[in-house]
Amino acid sequence: MGISQAFAGKVAAMSAPTTTAPVTTTPTRDPVFPALTGLIALVVLLQFVFAGLFLRFDGKRDASTTWIDAHANGAHVATVLAFLAAVYAIVRLRARKDLLIGSIVLFVLFLAESYIGGAIRDDGKDSWTAIHIPIAFLLTGLVVWLPLRSRK
């Protein structure tokens, strides 16, 4: 066997098709966004509890401001968390338009809800409750939908 035959054999071996399977990577799920939106969902649940405690059974505000204050503070916490979720979606989840738009809408709704709640509490605009409660249900739907949607 000459040098040219040995070289030709190695070249043929190198150009032969390989039978190794292609490397596939499974996409990793982002754990931060669902955890953040799940935490917002917990705060929203507490908001319903606090509202129920200060409205009691007659639908009028209780004389005690403790539960009203808890409800207002919960709104502040939820708004900050919604802001963080929106920023996180803008920075890390831009490719997911559903999560991006959903988290921005969530933050804007929380801003509106907090403003309306403040007007009800501080300015006595009790008639705005008719707007405040439906927005609360929209927020509830979003904070349930967002973490579930992020799993896809």
C-alpha positions as CSV (number, residue, x, y, z in Angstrom):
1,M,0.0,0.0,0.0
2,G,1.5,3.3,-1.1
3,I,1.3,6.7,0.4
4,S,-1.3,7.8,-2.1
5,Q,-3.5,4.8,-1.4
6,A,-3.4,5.4,2.3
7,F,-4.1,9.1,1.8
8,A,-7.1,8.3,-0.5
9,G,-8.5,5.9,2.2
10,K,-8.3,8.6,4.9
11,V,-9.9,11.2,2.7
12,A,-12.7,8.8,1.8
13,A,-13.2,8.0,5.5
14,M,-13.4,11.7,6.4
15,S,-15.9,12.5,3.6
16,A,-18.2,9.5,4.5
17,P,-21.6,10.5,6.0
18,T,-21.7,10.3,9.8
19,T,-24.5,8.6,11.6
20,T,-24.5,10.7,14.8
21,A,-27.8,12.2,15.8
22,P,-28.0,16.0,15.7
23,V,-27.7,17.8,19.0
24,T,-31.0,19.2,20.1
25,T,-31.5,21.5,23.0
26,T,-34.7,21.7,24.9
27,P,-35.8,25.3,25.5
28,T,-35.6,26.2,29.1
29,R,-38.6,27.8,30.7
30,D,-38.1,31.1,32.3
31,P,-38.9,30.7,36.0
32,V,-38.9,34.4,36.9
33,F,-41.9,35.6,34.9
34,P,-44.4,33.0,36.1
35,A,-43.2,33.4,39.7
36,L,-43.6,37.1,39.5
37,T,-47.0,37.0,37.9
38,G,-48.0,34.3,40.4
39,L,-47.0,36.5,43.2
40,I,-49.2,39.3,41.7
41,A,-52.1,36.8,41.6
42,L,-51.7,36.2,45.3
43,V,-51.8,39.9,46.0
44,V,-54.9,40.2,43.9
45,L,-56.5,37.4,45.9
46,L,-55.7,39.2,49.1
47,Q,-57.2,42.4,47.6
48,F,-60.5,40.7,47.3
49,V,-60.3,39.5,50.9
50,F,-59.4,43.0,52.2
51,A,-62.2,44.5,50.2
52,G,-64.7,42.0,51.5
53,L,-63.5,42.7,55.1
54,F,-64.0,46.5,54.9
55,L,-67.3,46.3,52.8
56,R,-68.8,43.7,55.1
57,F,-72.4,42.7,54.3
58,D,-74.1,46.0,53.5
59,G,-71.7,47.1,50.7
60,K,-70.8,50.3,52.6
61,R,-67.4,51.1,54.0
62,D,-66.6,50.1,57.5
63,A,-65.8,52.9,60.0
64,S,-62.4,51.2,60.6
65,T,-59.8,52.1,58.1
66,T,-57.5,49.2,58.8
67,W,-58.7,47.0,56.0
68,I,-59.0,49.9,53.7
69,D,-55.4,50.7,54.4
70,A,-54.4,47.1,53.8
71,H,-56.3,47.2,50.5
72,A,-54.5,50.4,49.5
73,N,-51.1,49.0,50.4
74,G,-51.9,45.8,48.5
75,A,-52.7,48.0,45.5
76,H,-49.3,49.6,45.8
77,V,-47.5,46.3,46.1
78,A,-49.4,44.9,43.1
79,T,-48.6,47.9,41.0
80,V,-44.9,47.7,41.8
81,L,-44.9,44.0,41.0
82,A,-46.8,44.6,37.8
83,F,-44.2,47.2,36.8
84,L,-41.4,44.7,37.5
85,A,-43.2,42.1,35.4
86,A,-43.6,44.5,32.5
87,V,-39.9,45.6,32.7
88,Y,-38.8,42.0,32.8
89,A,-41.0,41.1,29.8
90,I,-39.5,44.1,27.9
91,V,-36.0,43.1,28.7
92,R,-36.1,39.3,28.7
93,L,-39.3,38.2,26.9
94,R,-39.5,40.6,23.9
95,A,-39.9,37.7,21.5
96,R,-43.1,36.6,23.3
97,K,-45.5,39.3,22.2
98,D,-48.3,37.8,24.1
99,L,-46.4,38.1,27.4
100,L,-45.0,41.5,26.5
101,I,-48.3,43.0,25.7
102,G,-50.1,41.2,28.5
103,S,-47.7,42.4,31.1
104,I,-47.8,46.0,29.9
105,V,-51.6,45.9,29.9
106,L,-51.5,44.5,33.4
107,F,-49.3,47.4,34.6
108,V,-51.5,50.0,32.9
109,L,-54.6,48.5,34.4
110,F,-53.0,48.5,37.9
111,L,-52.2,52.1,37.5
112,A,-55.8,52.9,36.5
113,E,-57.2,50.7,39.3
114,S,-55.0,52.3,41.9
115,Y,-56.0,55.8,40.7
116,I,-59.7,54.9,40.8
117,G,-59.3,53.3,44.2
118,G,-57.5,56.3,45.5
119,A,-60.3,58.6,44.2
120,I,-62.9,56.3,45.9
121,R,-61.0,56.3,49.2
122,D,-59.6,59.9,49.4
123,D,-62.2,61.9,47.4
124,G,-65.3,60.0,48.3
125,K,-66.1,59.1,44.7
126,D,-68.0,55.9,45.7
127,S,-69.8,55.8,42.4
128,W,-66.5,54.9,40.8
129,T,-66.8,51.5,42.5
130,A,-68.8,50.5,39.5
131,I,-65.7,50.8,37.4
132,H,-63.2,49.7,40.1
133,I,-64.7,46.2,40.5
134,P,-64.9,45.2,36.8
135,I,-61.3,46.3,36.4
136,A,-60.4,44.1,39.4
137,F,-61.9,41.1,37.5
138,L,-59.9,42.0,34.4
139,L,-56.8,42.1,36.5
140,T,-57.7,38.7,38.0
141,G,-58.1,37.2,34.6
142,L,-54.7,38.6,33.4
143,V,-52.8,37.4,36.5
144,V,-54.2,33.9,36.0
145,W,-53.6,33.9,32.2
146,L,-50.0,35.3,32.2
147,P,-48.3,32.6,34.2
148,L,-50.2,29.9,32.4
149,R,-49.4,31.4,29.0
150,S,-45.7,31.7,29.9
151,R,-45.6,27.9,30.1
152,K,-46.1,27.6,26.3
